[in-house]
Amino acid sequence: MSSFRDQLIHSPLTITGYVGGTFLKPSPADEIPVIDPTTERRVATLLESSVDEVDRAVTAARAAFDRGPWRRLTVAERQTALMAIHDVILAHADELAMLETINTGIPLSQTRNVHIPRAAYNFRFFAEYINQAGGEVFTQEPGLLSMVTYEPIGVCALIGPWNMPLGLTAMKIAGALAFGNTCVVKPSELTPLTVTRLMERIEGVLPQGVINLVNGRGQVTGHALVSHPGIDMVSFTGGTVTGAAILTALAKGIKGSAMELGGKSANIVFADADFDRALDAAMMSSFMNNGQMCLAGSRIFVDRRIADRFIDTFSRRVAALRIGDPLADGTEVGPMINHAQRERMTRYAESGLSEGASLLAGGHRYSNINTGYFFEPTAMLAPSNDIAICREEIFGPFAALQIFDDEEEVIAKANESDFGLVGYVWTQDLDRSMRAAAALRTGTVLVNTPIVRDLRTGFGGYKQSGLGREGAKGSQAMFTEMKTTIVAREPRRMPRMGLAAS
């Protein structure tokens, strides 16, 4: 595995765009280094897509949608293509997982066992869904047949995040393609390796121009993409500030959008919870994926009756997490994605202390490894819900714990947030779990379970956590236009205007 990394370091890849079924030849462009966060070495050079290159990609997608065969294929034919992509991902799972780990610093055990299989599953799920999804027919109006059908929306700009590059971007690609759209994909400039490799592996599976790839920074390539008049909608996963900027650009063209943005999810542990399961889940939801997850349940509220035991055990578990090379067996937490993210962790650790929080574990740059953007997994006990570590998305292995006394109090505190993506509830009281689920202002509530996404349901958030939903019906709403066709089943009576007696 390290030889794979060594090969990339000694012979870095060159990342170019993919337009109309062909990778573009390298040409003069702004060069962006792609860095392995474990070694701090370059593993690829990204040639940033210019405005002209973005135009070429959108034009290719536009031609493929307007004149190509993809949206006119039968459901069975689209299913075959989606399942072919599913099979390709699984056939190259080891390679894709290593690329993902080298590019992100996420432990290989997680990319190989979770991220890559999930990326493949996205295509299988939507292949199965489109064979069952249908429209609606209404006959309540006398003499009329009202039919609701769903047509592809057109050319979709799909902008993926850096924290789970292939898995989350694949969700967008699979949903857009399933409903007959064409697309232009832009992965994060920090983590383009696996999405680019996917384009290589699926060459020939789709008609030319159905899927295209551009690369670059948000303010250059991303802006050119979302403001292009040939784009019909944008699906974006990322930060709230960037999402707001995209919405501003889209408003000028009256374009559709779906935004999966930030989170600061409350994880509520009542005294009657299964202690060990709740503790394991709190560890997982705070530190899996190096803590860099939008749905991290790292704002942990603990019932005072079990607080001493829970906080003590949690703190010792955090301090015992195995930090190291994400390609190595047994590693539980790897490096942050880059230097800026590590410094962000430092700033929040310092701000927590300055605002009265108590340090339970971690809190410093990890010094046992000479290279890499490592930071100690961190836990703090917060004096209130009002300080920065409890209000702002840190996006790293950082848990902020608070103690509560009763149900009403904790629900109010959980809802005191600009975000509303996920809420976690741990209790063996069925009535309490249902009350909490109803009261939490979040797009998803998980009761007695750690992080899970069921694609049959919608995933998205309230408030500043975004707009729209991903999943079965959510993606259908995102990637299609609803059309109503009303047919008269018998002659309609109507006034005969303009026939006044002479």
C-alpha positions in Angstrom: 0.0 0.0 0.0 2.8 2.4 0.8 4.4 1.5 -2.5 1.2 2.9 -4.2 1.6 6.1 -2.3 5.4 6.2 -3.2 4.5 5.8 -6.8 2.2 8.8 -6.8 4.8 10.9 -4.9 7.6 10.0 -7.3 5.3 10.4 -10.4 2.5 12.7 -9.5 -0.7 12.4 -11.7 -1.8 15.2 -13.9 -5.5 16.0 -13.5 -7.4 17.5 -16.5 -11.0 17.9 -17.5 -13.1 15.3 -19.1 -15.4 16.6 -21.9 -17.5 14.8 -24.4 -16.1 11.4 -23.5 -12.4 12.4 -23.7 -9.8 13.6 -21.2 -8.4 17.0 -22.3 -4.8 17.2 -23.2 -2.7 19.2 -20.7 -2.4 22.8 -21.7 -1.2 26.0 -20.0 -3.4 26.5 -17.0 -3.1 27.5 -13.3 -1.6 24.5 -11.5 -3.0 23.4 -8.2 -0.9 20.9 -6.2 -2.9 18.0 -4.8 -1.3 17.0 -1.4 -1.3 13.8 0.6 -2.1 15.1 4.1 -0.2 12.3 5.7 3.2 13.0 4.1 2.6 16.6 3.0 3.9 15.6 -0.5 2.4 16.3 -3.9 0.6 13.3 -5.4 -1.0 15.1 -8.4 -1.1 18.4 -10.2 -4.6 19.7 -11.0 -4.8 21.9 -14.2 -7.6 24.3 -13.3 -10.5 24.5 -15.8 -10.8 27.9 -17.2 -14.0 29.7 -18.2 -13.6 28.4 -21.7 -13.1 24.9 -20.6 -16.2 25.0 -18.4 -18.1 26.3 -21.4 -16.9 23.4 -23.5 -18.1 21.0 -20.8 -21.5 22.6 -20.4 -21.9 22.7 -24.2 -21.1 19.0 -24.5 -23.6 18.2 -21.7 -26.2 20.5 -23.4 -25.8 18.8 -26.8 -26.0 15.4 -25.2 -29.2 16.3 -23.4 -30.9 18.2 -26.3 -29.9 15.9 -29.1 -28.3 12.8 -27.6 -30.0 9.4 -26.8 -29.6 9.4 -23.0 -32.9 10.9 -21.9 -34.7 9.0 -24.6 -33.5 5.6 -23.5 -35.9 3.2 -21.8 -35.7 2.7 -18.1 -34.2 -0.7 -18.6 -31.4 0.7 -20.7 -30.6 3.4 -18.1 -30.7 0.7 -15.5 -28.1 -1.3 -17.4 -25.7 1.6 -17.6 -26.1 2.5 -13.9 -25.5 -1.1 -12.9 -22.4 -1.2 -15.1 -21.0 1.8 -13.2 -21.8 0.0 -9.9 -19.9 -3.1 -11.1 -16.9 -1.0 -12.2 -16.6 0.7 -8.8 -16.7 -2.6 -7.0 -14.2 -4.2 -9.4 -11.7 -1.3 -8.7 -12.6 -0.9 -5.0 -9.1 -1.5 -3.7 -7.6 1.1 -6.0 -10.3 3.6 -5.4 -10.1 3.2 -1.6 -6.3 3.7 -1.6 -6.6 6.8 -3.8 -9.3 8.2 -1.4 -7.2 7.5 1.6 -4.1 9.0 0.2 -6.0 12.1 -1.0 -8.1 12.7 2.2 -6.2 11.1 5.1 -9.3 9.0 6.0 -8.3 5.6 7.4 -8.3 2.9 4.7 -10.5 0.7 6.8 -13.2 3.3 6.4 -12.7 4.2 2.7 -12.5 0.5 1.7 -15.4 -0.8 3.9 -17.7 2.2 3.9 -17.0 4.9 1.3 -16.3 2.9 -1.8 -19.1 0.3 -1.3 -21.5 3.2 -0.7 -20.5 4.9 -3.9 -21.3 1.7 -5.8 -24.5 1.2 -3.9 -25.7 4.7 -5.0 -25.8 3.5 -8.6 -27.5 0.2 -7.8 -30.1 2.0 -5.6 -31.2 4.5 -8.3 -31.1 1.7 -10.9 -33.7 -0.1 -8.8 -35.7 3.0 -7.9 -36.4 4.2 -11.4 -37.9 0.8 -12.2 -40.5 1.3 -9.4 -41.0 5.1 -9.4 -44.1 6.3 -11.2 -46.3 9.3 -11.8 -49.8 9.9 -10.6 -53.3 9.9 -12.1 -56.3 11.8 -10.7 -59.9 11.3 -11.8 -61.7 13.3 -9.2 -62.6 16.1 -11.6 -65.7 15.0 -13.6 -64.8 14.2 -17.2 -61.1 14.8 -16.7 -58.0 12.7 -16.5 -55.2 14.5 -14.8 -51.7 12.9 -15.1 -48.5 13.9 -13.3 -45.3 12.8 -14.9 -41.6 13.6 -14.3 -39.2 14.7 -16.9 -35.4 15.2 -16.6 -34.5 18.8 -15.7 -31.7 19.1 -18.1 -28.0 19.8 -17.5 -27.0 19.5 -13.9 -23.9 21.0 -12.2 -22.8 18.6 -9.5 -20.3 20.0 -7.0 -18.9 17.5 -4.6 -17.2 17.9 -1.2 -13.7 17.0 -0.1 -14.6 15.0 3.0 -16.1 12.0 1.2 -15.3 12.8 -2.4 -16.4 9.7 -4.3 -19.3 8.5 -2.0 -21.1 11.8 -1.9 -20.4 12.9 -5.4 -21.5 9.5 -6.7 -24.9 10.1 -5.0 -25.3 13.2 -7.1 -24.1 11.5 -10.3 -26.3 8.4 -9.9 -29.4 10.5 -9.1 -28.9 12.9 -12.0 -28.3 10.1 -14.5 -31.1 7.9 -13.3 -33.7 10.4 -14.3 -32.3 11.1 -17.7 -30.2 14.2 -17.1 -26.7 15.0 -18.3 -24.1 16.6 -16.0 -20.9 18.5 -15.4 -19.2 17.3 -12.2 -16.8 19.4 -10.2 -15.0 17.7 -7.3 -13.2 19.7 -4.7 -9.8 20.9 -5.9 -8.4 19.3 -2.7 -9.6 15.8 -3.5 -10.0 15.1 -7.2 -8.3 11.7 -7.5 -11.2 9.2 -7.1 -13.7 11.1 -9.2 -11.2 11.5 -12.0 -10.3 7.8 -11.8 -14.0 6.9 -11.9 -14.2 8.8 -15.2 -11.4 6.8 -16.6 -12.9 3.5 -15.5 -16.4 4.1 -16.9 -15.3 5.3 -20.4 -17.7 3.8 -22.9 -20.4 3.1 -20.5 -22.4 6.3 -21.2 -23.0 8.1 -24.5 -20.5 10.9 -25.1 -21.3 14.2 -23.3 -23.6 12.6 -20.7 -21.0 13.1 -18.0 -18.3 15.7 -18.0 -15.7 16.8 -15.5 -14.1 20.1 -14.7 -11.6 20.9 -11.9 -10.6 23.9 -10.0 -11.3 26.4 -7.2 -14.8 27.6 -6.4 -14.1 31.2 -7.2 -12.8 30.3 -10.6 -14.1 27.0 -12.0 -17.1 26.8 -9.6 -18.3 30.3 -10.3 -18.0 29.8 -14.1 -20.0 26.6 -13.8 -22.9 27.8 -11.6 -23.3 31.0 -13.6 -23.3 29.4 -17.0 -26.5 29.9 -18.8 -26.5 26.4 -20.1 -26.9 24.9 -16.6 -30.4 24.1 -15.5 -29.7 23.2 -11.8 -26.9 22.9 -9.3 -26.5 20.3 -6.6 -23.9 21.3 -4.1 -22.5 19.7 -0.9 -20.2 21.9 1.1 -20.0 24.9 3.4 -22.8 27.2 4.2 -20.9 30.4 3.1 -20.2 28.8 -0.3 -23.7 27.6 -0.6 -25.1 31.1 -0.1 -22.8 32.5 -2.8 -24.0 29.8 -5.2 -27.6 30.6 -4.4 -26.9 34.3 -5.2 -25.5 33.4 -8.6 -28.4 31.1 -9.4 -31.0 33.7 -8.5 -29.9 35.8 -11.4 -30.8 33.0 -13.8 -33.8 31.6 -12.0 -32.0 28.2 -11.7 -32.9 25.3 -9.5 -30.7 24.1 -6.7 -30.2 21.6 -3.9 -27.9 22.5 -1.1 -26.5 20.0 1.5 -24.6 22.4 3.8 -23.2 22.5 7.3 -24.3 20.9 10.5 -23.7 21.0 14.3 -25.8 18.0 15.3 -27.0 17.5 18.8 -26.4 14.0 20.3 -28.6 13.6 23.4 -27.9 10.8 25.8 -30.6 10.3 28.5 -30.0 8.4 31.7 -31.9 5.3 30.7 -30.0 4.9 27.4 -28.0 1.7 26.7 -24.8 3.2 28.1 -22.2 1.2 26.1 -24.1 1.7 22.8 -24.6 5.4 23.3 -20.9 5.8 24.2 -19.7 3.8 21.2 -22.0 5.9 18.9 -20.8 9.1 20.4 -17.2 8.1 19.6 -18.2 7.1 16.1 -20.2 10.2 15.3 -17.5 12.5 16.6 -14.3 10.8 15.3 -15.2 8.6 12.3 -13.9 10.1 9.0 -11.4 12.0 11.1 -14.4 14.0 12.5 -14.8 15.7 9.1 -18.5 15.0 8.6 -21.5 17.3 8.1 -23.6 14.9 10.1 -21.2 14.5 13.0 -23.0 14.2 16.3 -20.2 15.9 18.2 -22.4 18.3 20.2 -23.0 15.8 23.0 -25.6 16.4 25.7 -25.4 14.0 28.7 -28.0 13.5 31.4 -26.6 14.7 34.7 -27.5 11.4 36.4 -24.9 9.6 34.2 -22.7 12.5 33.4 -19.7 11.7 35.6 -19.4 8.1 34.3 -20.1 9.0 30.7 -17.6 11.9 30.6 -14.9 10.0 32.3 -15.2 7.0 30.0 -15.6 9.1 26.9 -12.5 11.1 27.8 -10.4 8.0 28.3 -11.6 6.5 25.0 -10.8 9.7 23.1 -7.3 9.8 24.6 -6.8 6.2 23.5 -7.7 6.6 19.9 -5.0 5.3 17.5 -3.6 8.2 15.5 -1.4 7.5 12.5 -0.9 6.7 8.8 -4.3 6.1 7.4 -3.0 3.3 5.2 -1.8 1.4 8.2 -3.8 -1.3 9.9 -5.5 -0.3 13.1 -5.4 3.5 12.5 -8.6 5.1 13.8 -7.9 8.8 13.1 -5.7 10.2 10.3 -4.6 13.7 9.5 -6.7 16.7 8.8 -7.2 17.4 5.1 -4.7 20.3 5.1 -2.7 22.8 7.2 -5.6 25.3 7.3 -7.9 22.7 8.8 -5.4 21.7 11.4 -5.0 25.4 12.3 -8.8 25.6 12.6 -8.7 22.9 15.2 -6.1 24.8 17.1 -8.1 28.0 17.1 -11.2 26.2 18.4 -9.3 24.5 21.1 -7.9 27.8 22.2 -11.3 29.5 22.0 -13.0 26.8 24.0 -10.5 27.3 26.9 -10.8 31.1 26.7 -14.6 30.8 26.9 -14.5 28.6 30.0 -14.6 25.1 28.6 -12.6 22.3 30.4 -10.2 20.3 28.3 -11.0 16.5 28.7 -8.6 15.1 26.1 -6.4 16.2 23.2 -6.4 19.9 22.3 -3.0 20.1 20.6 -1.2 19.3 17.4 -0.2 15.7 17.5 3.6 15.6 18.0 4.5 11.9 17.7 4.6 12.1 13.9 7.0 14.5 12.2 5.0 15.0 9.0 1.3 15.3 8.2 -1.6 17.5 9.3 -2.3 15.6 12.5 -4.2 16.9 15.5 -5.1 15.1 18.7 -8.8 14.0 18.9 -10.2 16.5 21.3 -13.0 16.6 23.9 -14.1 19.6 26.0 -16.8 20.1 28.6 -18.6 23.3 27.8 -20.1 25.6 30.5 -23.0 26.6 28.2 -24.4 26.2 24.8 -23.4 29.8 23.8 -19.7 29.4 23.2 -18.1 28.9 19.7 -17.3 25.2 20.1 -21.0 24.5 20.7 -22.3 26.9 18.0 -20.0 26.7 15.0 -19.1 23.8 12.8 -15.5 22.8 13.5 -15.3 19.9 11.0 -12.7 17.9 12.7 -12.2 15.3 15.5 -13.6 17.7 18.2 -16.4 16.8 20.7 -18.1 19.4 22.9 -20.0 17.9 25.8 -22.7 19.6 27.9 -24.7 18.4 30.9 -28.5 18.7 31.1 -31.1 18.1 33.7 -34.4 17.5 32.0 -36.0 16.7 28.6 -37.5 20.2 28.0 -34.1 21.9 28.7 -32.1 19.6 26.4 -34.5 19.9 23.4 -34.4 23.7 23.7 -30.6 23.7 23.7 -30.4 21.2 20.9 -32.6 23.5 18.8 -30.5 26.6 19.7 -28.5 26.3 16.5 -28.2 27.9 13.1 -28.1 24.4 11.7 -30.6 21.6 11.5 -29.2 18.6 9.8 -29.3 15.6 12.1 -30.3 15.0 15.7 -29.4 11.9 17.8 -31.5 10.6 20.7 -30.5 7.8 23.0 -33.2 6.5 25.3 -35.1 3.3 26.0 -38.3 5.2 26.7 -40.4 5.0 23.5 -42.7 7.9 24.4 -39.7 10.1 25.1 -38.0 9.1 21.9 -41.1 10.1 19.9 -41.5 13.4 21.7 -37.9 14.2 21.0 -38.0 13.2 17.4 -41.1 15.5 16.9 -39.5 18.4 18.7 -36.1 18.4 17.2 -35.8 20.9 14.3 -33.6 18.7 12.0 -34.0 17.0 8.7 -33.1 13.6 10.2 -33.5 12.2 13.7 -31.7 9.0 14.6 -33.0 7.2 17.7 -30.7 4.6 19.3 -28.5 4.3 16.2 -25.3 5.9 15.1 -24.7 7.5 11.7 -26.9 5.9 9.0 -28.4 7.0 5.8 -31.3 5.2 4.2 -31.5 6.2 0.6 -35.3 5.4 0.5 -35.8 8.5 2.7 -34.7 12.1 2.2 -31.5 13.5 3.6 -31.0 17.2 4.1 -31.5 19.9 6.6 -33.5 22.7 8.2 -32.2 26.3 8.5 -28.7 26.9 7.4 -28.1 23.2 6.8 -29.5 23.5 3.3 -32.3 23.2 0.8 -33.9 20.1 -0.7 -33.3 16.5 0.0 -31.2 13.7 -1.4 -32.5 10.2 -1.6 -35.3 8.5 -3.5 -38.2 11.0 -3.8 -35.9 13.9 -2.8 -33.5 13.3 -5.7 -36.5 12.8 -8.0 -37.8 16.2 -7.0 -34.2 17.6 -7.4 -33.4 16.2 -10.8 -36.8 16.3 -12.5 -39.5 18.7 -13.6 -43.1 17.8 -12.7 -45.4 18.0 -15.6 -49.2 17.9 -15.4 -51.2 16.8 -18.4 -55.0 17.1 -18.2 -57.1 15.2 -20.8 -60.8 15.6 -21.4 -62.5 12.2 -21.3 -65.8 13.7 -22.6 -66.7 16.9 -24.3 -66.4 19.9 -22.0 -69.2 22.5 -21.7 -67.9 26.0 -22.1 -69.2 29.4 -23.1 -69.2 30.2 -26.8 -67.7 33.7 -26.7 -67.9 36.1 -29.6 -71.2 34.8 -31.0 -73.5 37.7 -29.8 -76.6 38.1 -31.9 -76.2 40.6 -34.8 
